Amino acid sequence: MNNYTPFCCRLVGIDVTANQEEETDKETFQMEYNREKDAWAFRTIDNKYWSLDAASAGVQARSASVTPQALFHLEWLGDGTVAIKASNNCYIFNKATGSLVATTEAVGEKEKFKIRIVNRPLLVLKCEYGFVGVKAKSEECCCNRVTYDLIQLEGCKDGTYNFKASNGKYWSVADNDMVMLDGDGPTPFIVEFKGNSKLTIKAPNGNLLKTEQNGLFKATGTEVNASTLLEF
């Protein structure tokens, strides 16, 4: 997970900081969704969870289990960044020292983070009508396939993602808002997690990818609902 500034969050002792540019296992965190609280826990490589320290409002990785102080709410900001709200109802930001603290009540540039998927190089996407993949004898992307297609996911440092289809072509968006699998080069999409194994994908036109029962897969969605949520 990366901060909006060009630094990575990492574990230093028990403190979680964001003041270095290199990426190692210390900068990789497992996100675990809590359905009851609609919140997320962050597990470190040492199997400790991020937790809010009540005295300092700092974020430390010292909890052996998911306590109320170890749950955080994610607020997706629509531009590939996310704000993280701690159990004290304040947003996390990194101080000049790099330490992460939760003391602000509004989201500004310093409260923006980017989350980059590192363990999902291949995706299978499914909606209520079937699997997402290549429509037979065409370069259209459809969402009612009976069998799945493997989709290659490429994360970018600016927080966007590129999708490459099983035909070797990148996803693109046509003038009629159809998702096409015909790109020789990548098109940036924004991915937002919406709970356990659910996500939305925002196209460059600002709309969400929307599924239809007839298999049409178009960048026309304007709200998060059953037609714009994809299971991965």
C-alpha positions as CSV (number, residue, x, y, z in Angstrom):
1,M,0.0,0.0,0.0
2,N,1.4,3.4,-1.0
3,N,0.8,6.9,0.4
4,Y,-0.4,9.5,-2.0
5,T,3.1,11.1,-1.7
6,P,5.9,8.9,-3.3
7,F,6.5,7.0,-0.1
8,C,5.5,3.5,1.0
9,C,3.9,2.5,4.3
10,R,6.2,0.2,6.2
11,L,6.6,-1.4,9.6
12,V,9.5,-0.1,11.7
13,G,9.5,-1.8,15.1
14,I,5.8,-1.5,16.1
15,D,5.3,1.8,14.4
16,V,3.8,2.1,10.9
17,T,5.6,4.8,8.9
18,A,5.6,6.3,5.4
19,N,8.9,7.9,4.7
20,Q,10.8,5.6,2.4
21,E,10.6,4.8,-1.3
22,E,11.7,1.2,-1.5
23,E,9.2,-1.6,-1.5
24,T,10.0,-4.8,0.4
25,D,7.9,-7.3,2.4
26,K,7.7,-4.7,5.1
27,E,5.6,-2.6,2.8
28,T,3.1,-5.4,2.0
29,F,0.0,-5.7,4.2
30,Q,-2.8,-8.2,4.0
31,M,-6.2,-6.5,4.0
32,E,-9.0,-8.5,5.9
33,Y,-12.6,-7.4,5.6
34,N,-14.9,-7.5,8.6
35,R,-18.4,-7.8,7.3
36,E,-20.2,-7.1,10.6
37,K,-18.4,-3.7,11.0
38,D,-17.9,-3.0,7.3
39,A,-14.3,-2.2,8.1
40,W,-10.8,-3.5,7.3
41,A,-7.9,-4.9,9.3
42,F,-4.3,-4.6,8.0
43,R,-2.0,-7.6,8.9
44,T,1.8,-7.3,8.7
45,I,4.3,-9.9,7.5
46,D,4.9,-10.6,11.2
47,N,1.2,-11.5,11.7
48,K,0.5,-8.4,13.8
49,Y,-2.4,-6.0,13.0
50,W,-2.4,-2.2,12.7
51,S,-3.9,-0.7,15.8
52,L,-4.6,2.8,17.0
53,D,-2.7,3.8,20.1
54,A,-5.2,5.7,22.3
55,A,-2.5,7.9,23.9
56,S,-0.7,9.1,20.9
57,A,-3.3,8.5,18.1
58,G,-0.4,6.8,16.3
59,V,-0.8,3.7,14.2
60,Q,1.2,0.7,15.5
61,A,1.4,-2.9,14.5
62,R,1.2,-4.5,17.9
63,S,-2.2,-6.3,18.1
64,A,-2.2,-10.1,17.9
65,S,-5.9,-10.1,17.0
66,V,-8.5,-7.9,15.3
67,T,-9.7,-5.6,18.1
68,P,-12.0,-2.6,17.7
69,Q,-8.9,-0.4,17.6
70,A,-7.5,-2.6,14.7
71,L,-10.4,-1.9,12.4
72,F,-10.3,0.9,9.8
73,H,-12.9,2.3,7.4
74,L,-11.9,3.0,3.8
75,E,-13.4,5.9,2.0
76,W,-12.7,5.7,-1.8
77,L,-12.3,9.1,-3.3
78,G,-13.0,8.3,-6.9
79,D,-9.5,9.2,-8.2
80,G,-7.7,6.0,-7.3
81,T,-6.9,7.2,-3.8
82,V,-8.4,6.2,-0.5
83,A,-8.8,7.8,2.9
84,I,-8.4,5.6,6.0
85,K,-10.5,6.4,9.1
86,A,-9.4,5.0,12.4
87,S,-11.5,3.9,15.4
88,N,-11.3,7.4,16.9
89,N,-13.2,8.7,13.8
90,C,-10.2,10.6,12.5
91,Y,-8.3,10.2,9.3
92,I,-4.8,8.8,9.1
93,F,-1.9,10.9,7.6
94,N,1.8,10.8,7.8
95,K,3.7,13.4,9.8
96,A,7.0,14.9,8.7
97,T,8.8,12.2,10.6
98,G,6.9,9.6,8.6
99,S,4.8,8.4,11.5
100,L,1.2,7.6,10.8
101,V,-1.3,9.3,13.1
102,A,-5.1,9.7,13.1
103,T,-5.9,13.2,14.2
104,T,-7.6,15.0,11.3
105,E,-11.4,15.2,10.8
106,A,-11.3,16.1,7.1
107,V,-9.6,14.7,4.0
108,G,-6.9,16.7,2.3
109,E,-4.0,15.8,0.1
110,K,-2.0,14.4,3.0
111,E,-4.8,12.0,4.0
112,K,-4.9,10.3,0.6
113,F,-3.3,6.9,0.1
114,K,-3.1,4.5,-2.8
115,I,-3.6,0.7,-2.4
116,R,-1.8,-1.5,-5.0
117,I,-2.8,-5.1,-5.4
118,V,0.4,-7.3,-5.4
119,N,-1.0,-10.8,-5.0
120,R,-3.6,-10.9,-7.8
121,P,-1.7,-10.9,-11.2
122,L,-4.6,-12.9,-12.6
123,L,-8.3,-12.2,-12.0
124,V,-11.5,-14.0,-12.6
125,L,-14.4,-11.5,-12.6
126,K,-18.0,-12.6,-12.1
127,C,-21.3,-10.7,-11.9
128,E,-24.9,-11.8,-11.3
129,Y,-25.2,-12.8,-15.0
130,G,-22.1,-14.8,-15.4
131,F,-18.3,-14.4,-15.9
132,V,-16.6,-11.5,-17.6
133,G,-14.6,-12.4,-20.7
134,V,-14.3,-12.3,-24.5
135,K,-17.5,-12.5,-26.4
136,A,-17.3,-15.3,-29.0
137,K,-16.0,-14.3,-32.5
138,S,-15.6,-10.7,-31.5
139,E,-13.4,-8.2,-29.5
140,E,-16.2,-7.2,-27.2
141,C,-16.1,-7.8,-23.5
142,C,-19.2,-9.5,-22.2
143,C,-20.5,-10.4,-18.7
144,N,-22.7,-13.4,-19.2
145,R,-20.2,-16.1,-20.1
146,V,-20.8,-19.6,-18.7
147,T,-17.0,-20.3,-18.4
148,Y,-14.4,-17.9,-17.0
149,D,-11.6,-16.1,-18.7
150,L,-8.3,-15.3,-16.9
151,I,-7.7,-11.5,-16.9
152,Q,-4.2,-10.2,-16.3
153,L,-4.1,-7.3,-13.9
154,E,-1.3,-4.7,-14.1
155,G,-1.0,-2.2,-11.3
156,C,0.4,1.2,-12.0
157,K,2.2,3.6,-9.6
158,D,-0.4,6.3,-10.1
159,G,-3.0,4.0,-8.5
160,T,-4.7,2.9,-11.7
161,Y,-4.9,-0.6,-13.2
162,N,-4.6,-2.0,-16.7
163,F,-6.6,-5.2,-17.7
164,K,-5.3,-7.6,-20.4
165,A,-7.8,-10.1,-21.8
166,S,-7.2,-13.8,-22.7
167,N,-6.8,-12.7,-26.3
168,G,-3.7,-10.8,-25.5
169,K,-5.3,-7.4,-25.9
170,Y,-5.9,-4.7,-23.4
171,W,-9.3,-3.5,-22.2
172,S,-10.4,-0.2,-23.8
173,V,-13.7,1.8,-23.9
174,A,-15.3,2.5,-27.3
175,D,-17.1,5.7,-28.3
176,N,-20.4,3.9,-27.5
177,D,-19.1,3.1,-24.0
178,M,-18.7,-0.6,-24.7
179,V,-15.8,-2.3,-23.1
180,M,-13.6,-3.7,-25.9
181,L,-10.7,-6.2,-25.8
182,D,-8.8,-4.6,-28.7
183,G,-6.2,-2.4,-27.2
184,D,-2.6,-2.7,-28.3
185,G,-1.7,-0.5,-25.3
186,P,-3.1,-0.1,-21.8
187,T,-6.1,2.0,-20.8
188,P,-6.1,3.1,-17.1
189,F,-9.0,2.0,-14.9
190,I,-9.6,2.7,-11.2
191,V,-10.4,-0.2,-8.9
192,E,-12.2,0.2,-5.6
193,F,-12.8,-2.6,-3.1
194,K,-16.4,-2.8,-1.8
195,G,-16.3,-5.5,0.7
196,N,-15.3,-9.2,0.8
197,S,-14.3,-10.2,-2.7
198,K,-16.3,-7.4,-4.4
199,L,-15.0,-4.4,-6.3
200,T,-16.0,-1.7,-8.8
201,I,-14.1,-0.6,-11.8
202,K,-14.2,3.0,-13.0
203,A,-13.4,3.8,-16.7
204,P,-11.6,6.9,-17.9
205,N,-14.9,8.5,-18.8
206,G,-15.7,8.6,-15.0
207,N,-18.4,6.0,-15.1
208,L,-18.4,2.6,-13.5
209,L,-18.4,-0.6,-15.6
210,K,-22.0,-1.8,-15.6
211,T,-23.3,-5.3,-16.4
212,E,-26.5,-6.2,-18.2
213,Q,-28.4,-9.4,-18.5
214,N,-27.9,-9.6,-22.3
215,G,-24.2,-9.6,-21.7
216,L,-23.4,-6.0,-22.5
217,F,-20.5,-4.6,-20.4
218,K,-20.4,-0.8,-20.7
219,A,-18.9,2.2,-18.9
220,T,-22.3,3.7,-18.1
221,G,-22.8,3.1,-14.3
222,T,-23.3,6.1,-12.1
223,E,-23.8,4.4,-8.7
224,V,-22.7,1.3,-6.8
225,N,-25.3,-1.4,-7.0
226,A,-25.7,-5.0,-8.1
227,S,-25.1,-4.1,-11.7
228,T,-21.7,-2.4,-11.0
229,L,-20.4,-4.7,-8.3
230,L,-18.0,-7.5,-9.6
231,E,-16.9,-10.5,-7.6
232,F,-13.3,-11.5,-7.9
